Every structure is written in structure tokens, then in C-alpha cells.
């Protein structure tokens, strides 16, 4: 999955995400079946035979691009499926951005960004998932945290694309999490039990917001490190700042190394 964290504070919006990508593989489960003969009443063992096919994590990659700019003034964090139609969500949205610029289309506000991305990605889902009509209504293919400003108001939209397109909007000082939320939710549950420990988002400086986003992602990654499942949060943490003055600005971005010896 992943973990995307956004914080809306007085001086701007911080968006951060990990870089771990988990690949899934279809695994056939085989077994022996006991069958009772309706004529003779004897028990017969049949197998081995395929009894189920399940999707399981197979491997991980540590340099996925999950946080990136969009149209200069907005930040995007992506979670869920990493590939649709053979394209990463980073690549797909860069293509959408190129189309919008070529058409001279302006995008004002976070909701307009959501309105452009949702149908564009949903069309990709429809083309890849041939039996989409059989999926549960709340099934998620891919999600996006979209941050930016509507005028002077900081806003986070959490856009979920699956069988349907759903959007939740958040404004005012606060923090959102998307992707693998369980550790963050456990921490926030402690805030409810001890209100005096509640994070003071409305008083955070930019550095406080950066440190808090790192804290949530690192803590989640460390928790998964010692669990019995393949981690889905980890790798380098990318962090960006969005303001109404400077648009999207990188705070921390993982480097991509040059190949020693040149191209082949």
C-alpha cells in the first residue's frame, strides 16, 4: 500500500510519502479433497488439485515516485495500485498534466484538480479491470491525496478511484493520512484517550510539520519491519511544501543515481 501524510498548518501545506512499492503475484493453492461417494458411502481422496487462487505480496522496490507536483501549484500523493495499463500513477498524471497544458486549460483550486484526475484515472481502471461491475462498490484501485489552495484556504482532497469515484475534502488546521493507516490511527486513538497529548497542528511551524510527517511514516515503517508480513511502507521519504505564494516546492526528495560507466 503506502502511507501519504498531509498537514495543513498556518504557513503552508506539507505532503509526505514513503517510496516502497510492493508487487503482487497470483498464487494457486492446491490441496486434497475428501469426497463421499453417494452410491457406496466410502470416503475417497481426490487431489492434489487447485482449490483457490489468491493474490500475495511477492517482492518490494524502494524508489517509487509517490509524491510529486501537479500543474505547478498542487501536490499529489498516490496510494493503492502502483500500475495501471503498465503506467505508474506518477507517469500517468504527468501525461494528464501535459494534455491540460497543451489544451491551454487552467486548473484553479483543489476540487478542479480532483475533477480532472478522477475521470482520467477511472477510464484507465475501466480499461484494465474487465469485470469491474462485479467489484464491491467501495473497492479501491488507486487513491490520491491532492493538496493546494482555494484562494487563501488550505485544502486536502482524498480522491478514491475504483468502481466509483469518491472524494473527501479537508480544510482548516489538521492532518490526514491515506494508504496503510493502522499505526497512525492507533496514535490518534491515544490522543482521544489523552486529549492533553493532542498534536497542536494550529501552532505547528513548517519544521514541526515536516518532523511530524516523518514521525508518522517512520513509526509505521518500523512497526511493519518487525511484523510477520511483507512491509508496504518504507524506503526514502519524499516531502514537499505547497503555499499560495510559491506553489509546490521540494523539501526532501530522494536522489536518483547516475549509472556508472554511462549508457549501454
C-alpha positions as CSV (number, residue, x, y, z in Angstrom):
1,X,0.0,0.0,0.0
2,X,1.9,3.1,1.2
3,X,1.5,6.0,3.6
4,X,0.8,9.5,2.5
5,X,0.6,12.2,5.2
6,X,-0.6,15.8,4.7
7,X,-0.5,18.6,7.2
8,X,-2.3,21.9,6.9
9,X,-0.7,24.5,9.1
10,X,-0.6,28.3,9.2
11,X,2.5,28.6,7.0
12,X,1.5,26.1,4.3
13,X,0.7,22.5,3.5
14,X,3.2,19.7,3.9
15,X,2.8,16.5,2.0
16,X,5.0,13.4,2.5
17,X,5.1,9.8,1.5
18,X,7.3,6.7,1.6
19,X,8.9,5.1,-1.5
20,X,8.3,1.4,-1.1
21,X,6.3,-0.4,-3.8
22,X,5.0,-3.9,-3.3
23,X,4.4,-6.2,-6.2
24,X,1.6,-8.8,-6.0
25,X,1.6,-12.2,-7.5
26,X,-1.3,-14.7,-8.2
27,X,-0.6,-17.9,-6.2
28,X,-2.5,-21.1,-6.8
29,X,-3.4,-23.0,-3.6
30,X,-3.5,-26.8,-4.0
31,X,-4.9,-29.4,-1.7
32,X,-6.6,-32.8,-1.4
33,X,-10.3,-33.1,-1.1
34,X,-12.3,-35.8,0.7
35,X,-15.3,-36.8,-1.3
36,X,-18.0,-39.2,-0.1
37,X,-19.4,-41.5,-2.7
38,X,-23.3,-41.2,-2.8
39,X,-23.6,-44.8,-4.0
40,X,-21.2,-46.8,-1.9
41,X,-20.8,-44.4,1.0
42,X,-17.0,-44.7,1.0
43,X,-14.7,-41.7,1.5
44,X,-12.4,-41.0,-1.4
45,X,-9.4,-38.6,-1.5
46,X,-9.0,-36.6,-4.7
47,X,-6.0,-34.5,-5.5
48,X,-3.8,-32.7,-5.4
49,X,-5.9,-30.1,-7.2
50,X,-6.2,-26.3,-7.4
51,X,-8.7,-25.2,-4.8
52,X,-8.1,-21.4,-4.8
53,X,-6.1,-18.6,-6.3
54,X,-5.0,-15.8,-4.1
55,X,-3.1,-12.5,-4.5
56,X,0.0,-12.3,-2.3
57,X,2.9,-9.8,-2.0
58,X,5.9,-11.2,-3.9
59,X,8.6,-8.5,-3.8
60,X,9.3,-4.9,-3.0
61,X,11.0,-1.9,-4.7
62,X,12.3,1.1,-2.7
63,X,12.3,4.0,-5.1
64,X,8.7,4.5,-6.2
65,X,7.6,8.1,-7.0
66,X,4.5,8.6,-4.8
67,X,4.7,12.3,-4.1
68,X,5.1,14.8,-7.0
69,X,3.9,18.3,-8.2
70,X,0.9,18.8,-10.5
71,X,0.4,22.0,-12.6
72,X,3.0,23.8,-10.5
73,X,0.7,24.8,-7.7
74,X,-0.5,21.5,-6.3
75,X,1.0,18.4,-4.6
76,X,-0.1,14.8,-5.3
77,X,0.4,11.8,-3.1
78,X,-0.7,8.4,-4.6
79,X,-1.5,5.1,-2.8
80,X,-3.1,1.8,-3.8
81,X,-2.2,0.1,-7.1
82,X,1.1,1.3,-8.4
83,X,0.5,0.4,-12.0
84,X,-2.5,0.8,-14.4
85,X,-2.2,-0.1,-18.1
86,X,1.5,-0.6,-17.5
87,X,2.0,3.0,-16.3
88,X,2.8,4.3,-12.8
89,X,0.5,6.9,-11.4
90,X,3.3,9.4,-11.5
91,X,3.8,8.9,-15.2
92,X,0.0,8.8,-15.9
93,X,-0.6,12.1,-14.2
94,X,2.4,13.7,-15.9
95,X,0.7,12.7,-19.2
96,X,-2.6,14.3,-18.0
97,X,-0.7,17.4,-17.0
98,X,0.9,17.6,-20.5
99,X,-2.6,17.3,-22.1
100,X,-4.1,20.1,-19.9
101,X,-1.2,22.4,-20.7
102,X,-1.4,21.7,-24.4
103,X,-5.1,22.5,-24.4
104,X,-4.4,25.7,-22.5
105,X,-6.7,24.6,-19.7
106,X,-6.3,26.3,-16.4
107,X,-6.9,24.5,-13.1
108,X,-8.0,26.7,-10.2
109,X,-8.4,25.0,-6.9
110,X,-8.0,21.5,-5.4
111,X,-11.5,20.4,-6.4
112,X,-10.9,21.2,-10.1
113,X,-7.7,19.1,-9.9
114,X,-9.8,16.2,-8.4
115,X,-12.4,16.7,-11.2
116,X,-9.7,16.3,-13.9
117,X,-7.8,13.4,-12.3
118,X,-10.8,11.3,-11.2
119,X,-12.4,10.5,-14.6
120,X,-9.0,10.3,-16.3
121,X,-7.8,7.5,-13.9
122,X,-11.2,5.9,-13.8
123,X,-11.0,5.4,-17.5
124,X,-7.7,3.6,-17.0
125,X,-9.3,1.4,-14.4
126,X,-12.2,0.5,-16.7
127,X,-9.8,-0.5,-19.5
128,X,-7.7,-2.7,-17.2
129,X,-10.3,-4.3,-15.0
130,X,-12.6,-6.2,-17.4
131,X,-15.1,-7.4,-14.6
132,X,-15.3,-4.1,-12.8
133,X,-19.1,-4.4,-12.5
134,X,-18.6,-7.4,-10.1
135,X,-16.3,-5.4,-7.8
136,X,-17.7,-4.1,-4.4
137,X,-19.0,-0.6,-4.6
138,X,-16.3,0.6,-2.1
139,X,-13.4,-1.3,-3.9
140,X,-10.3,0.9,-4.3
141,X,-8.0,0.6,-7.3
142,X,-5.9,3.7,-6.6
143,X,-6.2,6.8,-4.4
144,X,-4.7,10.3,-4.4
145,X,-4.1,12.9,-1.8
146,X,-4.4,16.3,-3.5
147,X,-3.2,19.4,-1.7
148,X,-3.3,23.1,-2.6
149,X,-5.1,26.3,-2.0
150,X,-8.6,27.5,-2.9
151,X,-7.9,31.2,-2.7
152,X,-6.2,31.5,0.7
153,X,-7.8,28.4,2.2
154,X,-5.5,25.3,2.5
155,X,-7.3,22.1,1.4
156,X,-6.7,18.4,1.1
157,X,-8.8,16.2,-1.1
158,X,-8.6,12.4,-0.7
159,X,-9.7,11.0,-4.1
160,X,-10.5,7.3,-4.3
161,X,-10.9,5.7,-7.7
162,X,-12.3,2.2,-8.1
163,X,-15.7,1.1,-9.3
164,X,-16.8,4.6,-8.4
165,X,-15.0,7.9,-7.9
166,X,-15.3,9.3,-4.4
167,X,-13.8,12.4,-2.8
168,X,-13.4,13.6,0.8
169,X,-12.4,17.2,1.4
170,X,-10.5,18.5,4.5
171,X,-9.8,22.2,5.4
172,X,-8.5,24.0,8.4
173,X,-5.5,23.1,10.5
174,X,-5.1,19.4,10.7
175,X,-3.5,16.2,9.4
176,X,-4.7,13.5,7.0
177,X,-3.3,10.0,6.4
178,X,-4.1,7.7,3.5
179,X,-2.9,4.3,2.5
180,X,-1.9,1.9,5.3
181,X,-3.4,3.9,8.3
182,X,-3.3,1.5,11.2
183,X,-0.3,2.8,13.2
184,X,-1.3,6.4,12.7
185,X,-4.9,5.6,13.8
186,X,-3.5,3.9,16.9
187,X,-1.5,7.0,17.8
188,X,-4.6,9.3,17.1
189,X,-6.7,7.0,19.3
190,X,-4.2,7.8,22.2
191,X,-5.0,11.4,21.5
192,X,-8.6,10.7,22.2
193,X,-7.8,8.9,25.4
194,X,-5.4,11.7,26.5
195,X,-6.6,15.0,24.9
196,X,-3.7,16.8,26.6
197,X,-1.3,15.0,24.2
198,X,-3.2,16.0,21.0
199,X,-0.8,17.4,18.4
200,X,-1.2,21.2,18.2
201,X,-1.5,21.5,14.4
202,X,-2.7,25.0,14.5
203,X,0.6,26.1,16.2
204,X,3.0,24.0,14.1
205,X,5.9,25.7,12.3
206,X,6.9,24.3,9.0
207,X,9.7,22.3,10.6
208,X,7.2,20.9,13.2
209,X,5.0,19.7,10.3
210,X,7.9,18.2,8.4
211,X,9.1,16.4,11.6
212,X,5.6,15.1,12.4
213,X,5.1,13.7,8.9
214,X,8.4,11.9,9.2
215,X,7.5,10.6,12.6
216,X,4.2,9.0,11.4
217,X,5.9,7.4,8.3
218,X,9.0,6.2,10.1
219,X,6.9,4.8,13.0
220,X,4.7,2.9,10.6
221,X,7.7,1.6,8.7
222,X,9.4,0.5,11.9
223,X,6.2,-1.3,13.1
224,X,6.0,-3.2,9.8
225,X,9.7,-4.1,10.0
226,X,9.0,-6.4,12.9
227,X,5.7,-7.8,11.8
228,X,5.1,-11.2,10.1
229,X,4.1,-9.7,6.8
230,X,5.9,-8.1,3.9
231,X,6.3,-4.4,4.6
232,X,4.2,-2.0,2.5
233,X,5.7,1.3,3.9
234,X,9.4,2.1,3.8
235,X,12.3,3.4,1.8
236,X,13.2,7.1,1.4
237,X,10.7,9.7,2.5
238,X,9.8,12.4,0.0
239,X,8.5,15.7,1.5
240,X,7.2,18.8,-0.2
241,X,5.7,22.1,0.7
242,X,2.8,23.9,-1.0
243,X,1.9,27.6,-0.4
244,X,-0.2,30.1,-2.3
245,X,2.9,32.2,-2.9
246,X,5.5,29.7,-4.3
247,X,3.3,26.7,-5.3
248,X,4.9,23.3,-5.0
249,X,8.4,23.2,-3.5
250,X,10.5,20.2,-2.6
251,X,11.8,19.9,1.0
252,X,13.3,16.4,0.7
253,X,13.5,14.4,-2.5
254,X,15.3,11.1,-2.9
255,X,18.2,11.2,-5.4
256,X,18.3,9.1,-8.5
257,X,21.9,8.0,-9.1
258,X,23.6,8.1,-12.4
259,X,24.7,4.8,-13.9
260,X,28.5,4.4,-13.5
261,X,30.1,3.9,-16.9
262,X,27.5,5.6,-19.0
263,X,24.7,4.1,-21.0
264,X,24.8,0.7,-22.6
